[in-house]
Amino acid sequence: MVKVVPLHTGPTVTDIPGQLRQMADRIEANEVEANSVLLIIPQTGDWPMIFGWGDHLGDHGNIAVCEMAKHWFVQNLAAR
């Protein structure tokens, strides 16, 4: 008899509500420090939906966070 051992017990990466709940649990458990959060949801053929919680960073602060995230993607995901 073969026993299947799950490698991961959390939600799948396609389970967005489950992933958000898991992140909320990690924030509440102080595993992840979060004073502010931005959530960006792409919209086909339109501007993305953007939600923010916590300390408001101001327009320039929010733009800076997005620019830093963009820079991280460019540095870590660009073909070299």
N, C-alpha and C positions, 0 to 999 in steps of 0.2 A: 504494500500500500504506500502511495506517495502522499506526503504531507506538504501542502502548499503553505509557505511562510510568507506573509505580507512583508514587503520591504519598507513600506511607508504606511502609517496609520492615519494620516491626515487627509484632508480633501484633495482631490485631483486638481491640477493647475487649471482645468477648464471649469471647475466649480467656483465661480467668482464669489457668490455669496458665502460659500464655505471658507474660501481663502480670506475674505474680509473678516469673518467671525474669528478665524484662527489668529489673524493679526491683532484683532481687538483683544483676544485672550492674552497674547504675548505682551501687548502694551500694558494691560491690567496687571500682569505678573511681573512687570518691570524688566522683562527680557529685552524689550525694545523701548528706548526712550523716545517719546514723541510729544513735543510741545505744540506742534502744528502739523497738519496733514493736508496735502493737496491730492485730489482724486481727479484724473482726467479720463474721460470716456470718449473715444473717437466716434464721430458721427459721419456716416457715408455722405459725401457731397455737401457737408455743412461744417460749421465750427464745432470743435469738441465741447462736450458738456464738462464744466469744471466745478468741483465742489471743494470747499475748504473748511477745516475745523481747527479749533484751538486758537493759539495766539495768532492774530492777524499780522502778517509780515509787511503789509502795505503793498501797493502795486509794484514798486521796484523790487521789494523783497521776494514777492511771488515770481516775478520775471527772473530774478537771479537764481532761484531754486530750479526753475525750468531750464535755464541756460546751463546750470551745473549738471543737471541730469542729462541734457543733450550732450555735453562735453564727455560725460562718463560713457555714454553709448558710443560716441565717435571713437574714443580711445580704446574701448574694450571690445567692440564688435566690428570695427572696420577691418577689412582684409589688409594684411601687411605683406 
